[in-house]
Amino acid sequence: MSNKQQVFAIIGLGTFGATLARDLQRFGNEVIGIDNNERLVSAHADDLAQSLVLDARDDMALKEAGVSSVDVGVVAIGTNIEASVLATINLKTLGVETIWAKATSKNHHRILSKLGVDRVIHPEREVGQHIAQVLNNPLVRDYVSLGNGQHVVNFRVPESLQGKSLSELNHRQDHNLRCIGVLRGTDYVGQDAESCTLEKDDLLLLLGGRQDLREFARGL
């Protein structure tokens, strides 16, 4: 994660937008929180660098608020698709370099993509998929999608693999997976196939395609 402070404009301070804004501010960034609901803005006034009551459909209001100078704009408006689209257009017009936007449907996603946003977010769907992956296999502690079909999965080493070296897993030969490393508590044990001997409850970090990772997990 970059140590450089960035300036973010978060438009829409519902549950998703407010959580995003607070955490970005907590990470040391400068966050401008924007909503047309005075109650929501007031609720987060102490958490953010700025909290502004304004209508993001008004490009002049956004410009006067200094949004044109932010590094990243996030349109976190939920059910009002018109407001989401107009806010996105305004960010593009103001020259905001990087724009992420929340979508609530396929059509909404399609419109935002046509507008050229850098990433369309589906928070509920993405969280649901993430939880399903973890629940599907008790040994999967967590996973991250890297794009292009590649994922990093965090497997808890079961008792059946205790005492085995990484080379004995045959993860590369049989499943085309790369080992990023092994974590033991808070210690990074390493990724050397011969010298690293697994212990129960180690965390094994593997990189590869979803189907390859799934087949590997089934064999644990």
C-alpha positions in Angstrom: 0.0 0.0 0.0 1.3 3.4 -0.9 2.4 5.8 1.9 1.6 8.8 -0.2 -1.4 10.7 1.1 -4.2 11.0 -1.5 -7.2 13.2 -1.6 -10.5 11.4 -2.1 -14.0 12.6 -2.8 -16.7 10.1 -1.6 -20.1 11.0 -3.0 -22.9 9.3 -1.0 -22.5 8.7 2.7 -24.7 5.6 3.1 -23.3 2.6 4.8 -20.9 1.7 2.0 -19.7 5.2 1.3 -19.4 6.2 4.9 -17.3 3.1 5.8 -15.1 3.7 2.8 -14.6 7.3 3.7 -13.8 6.7 7.3 -11.3 4.0 6.6 -9.5 6.0 3.9 -9.3 8.9 6.3 -8.0 6.5 9.0 -5.3 5.3 6.6 -3.9 8.8 6.5 -5.6 10.2 3.4 -7.7 13.4 3.1 -11.3 12.6 2.5 -14.1 14.9 1.4 -17.5 13.3 2.2 -20.4 14.6 0.2 -24.1 13.9 0.5 -27.3 15.9 0.1 -28.6 14.5 3.4 -27.6 16.8 6.2 -28.1 14.2 8.8 -25.6 11.8 7.2 -23.1 14.6 6.6 -23.3 15.7 10.2 -22.9 12.1 11.5 -19.4 11.9 9.9 -18.2 15.5 10.3 -15.7 14.6 13.0 -14.3 11.6 11.1 -13.4 13.2 7.8 -11.3 16.1 6.6 -14.4 17.7 5.1 -18.1 16.8 5.2 -20.2 18.7 2.8 -24.0 19.0 2.2 -24.5 19.4 -1.5 -26.1 17.9 -4.6 -23.5 16.0 -6.6 -25.8 16.5 -9.7 -24.7 20.2 -9.6 -21.3 20.4 -11.3 -20.7 24.0 -10.1 -21.3 23.0 -6.5 -18.7 20.2 -6.8 -16.3 22.6 -8.4 -16.7 25.2 -5.7 -16.1 22.4 -3.1 -12.7 21.7 -4.7 -13.6 18.3 -6.1 -11.8 19.0 -9.3 -8.4 18.8 -7.5 -9.0 15.4 -5.8 -6.9 12.3 -6.8 -9.8 9.9 -6.7 -13.6 10.3 -6.9 -15.9 7.5 -5.7 -19.6 7.7 -6.5 -21.2 5.6 -3.7 -24.8 6.6 -4.4 -27.1 3.6 -4.2 -30.6 3.5 -5.5 -30.8 6.8 -7.3 -29.3 5.8 -10.7 -29.9 9.2 -12.2 -28.0 10.9 -9.4 -25.2 8.3 -9.7 -24.8 8.8 -13.4 -24.9 12.6 -13.2 -22.4 12.7 -10.4 -20.1 10.5 -12.5 -20.4 12.7 -15.5 -19.6 15.7 -13.3 -16.5 14.1 -12.0 -15.4 13.3 -15.5 -16.2 16.9 -16.6 -14.2 18.3 -13.7 -11.2 16.3 -14.7 -10.9 13.9 -11.8 -8.3 11.4 -12.9 -9.5 8.2 -11.3 -13.2 7.4 -10.7 -14.8 4.4 -9.1 -18.5 4.0 -8.9 -21.0 1.7 -7.2 -23.6 -0.1 -9.4 -26.8 -1.6 -8.2 -27.8 -3.5 -11.4 -26.5 -4.8 -14.7 -27.9 -1.8 -16.6 -26.4 0.6 -14.0 -23.1 -1.2 -14.5 -23.3 -0.9 -18.3 -24.0 2.8 -18.1 -21.1 3.5 -15.7 -18.8 1.5 -17.9 -19.8 3.5 -21.0 -19.0 6.6 -19.1 -15.5 5.4 -18.7 -15.2 4.9 -14.9 -12.0 3.1 -13.9 -13.8 0.5 -11.8 -17.5 -0.4 -11.3 -18.1 -1.8 -7.8 -20.9 -4.2 -6.7 -20.3 -4.2 -2.9 -23.0 -6.6 -1.9 -22.3 -9.1 -4.7 -18.5 -9.0 -4.2 -18.8 -9.5 -0.5 -21.3 -12.3 -1.1 -19.0 -14.1 -3.5 -16.1 -13.6 -1.1 -18.0 -15.1 1.8 -19.3 -18.0 -0.3 -15.7 -18.9 -1.3 -14.7 -19.0 2.4 -17.7 -20.9 3.5 -17.4 -23.5 0.7 -14.1 -24.8 2.0 -13.3 -24.6 5.8 -9.6 -24.6 5.0 -9.9 -21.4 2.9 -9.3 -18.5 5.3 -9.3 -15.7 2.8 -8.7 -15.0 -0.9 -8.0 -12.0 -3.1 -8.8 -11.7 -6.8 -5.9 -10.2 -8.8 -7.8 -9.9 -12.1 -7.1 -11.9 -15.3 -8.5 -15.0 -13.6 -5.7 -15.1 -11.0 -6.3 -15.4 -7.3 -4.3 -15.6 -4.1 -5.8 -18.0 -1.6 -5.0 -18.3 2.1 -5.3 -22.0 3.1 -5.1 -23.3 6.7 -2.8 -26.3 6.7 -4.7 -29.4 8.0 -3.3 -32.0 10.2 -2.9 -34.4 7.2 -0.2 -32.1 5.8 1.8 -31.7 9.0 5.4 -32.5 8.5 5.4 -32.4 4.7 7.6 -30.1 2.7 6.2 -27.8 0.1 7.7 -29.9 -2.6 5.5 -32.9 -1.5 2.4 -30.9 -2.2 3.0 -31.0 -5.9 1.0 -27.8 -6.2 3.0 -26.6 -9.2 3.2 -29.9 -11.1 -0.3 -31.1 -10.6 -2.3 -27.8 -10.3 -0.1 -25.1 -11.9 0.0 -23.1 -8.7 2.7 -20.9 -7.3 3.5 -20.8 -3.5 3.9 -17.2 -2.3 4.9 -18.3 1.1 3.9 -19.8 4.4 2.8 -17.9 7.5 3.2 -19.3 11.0 1.4 -17.0 13.4 2.8 -13.6 12.6 6.1 -15.0 11.2 6.8 -15.5 7.5 8.4 -19.0 7.3 9.2 -18.8 3.6 8.5 -20.4 0.2 11.5 -22.7 -0.3 10.1 -26.1 -1.4 12.7 -28.2 0.3 13.5 -26.3 3.5 10.0 -25.3 4.5 8.2 -28.0 6.5 4.5 -27.4 7.2 2.9 -27.4 10.6 -0.8 -27.7 11.4 -2.6 -24.4 11.2 0.2 -22.7 9.1 -1.3 -20.5 6.5 -0.3 -21.5 2.9 -0.5 -18.7 0.3 -1.0 -19.9 -3.2 -1.4 -18.0 -6.5 -3.3 -19.5 -9.5 -6.5 -19.9 -11.4 -9.8 -20.4 -9.6 -10.4 -23.9 -10.9 -6.8 -25.0 -10.2 -7.1 -23.7 -6.6 -10.5 -25.4 -6.2 -9.1 -28.7 -7.3 -6.1 -28.4 -5.0 -8.4 -27.5 -2.0 -10.5 -30.6 -2.7 -7.5 -32.8 -2.3 -6.5 -31.4 1.1 
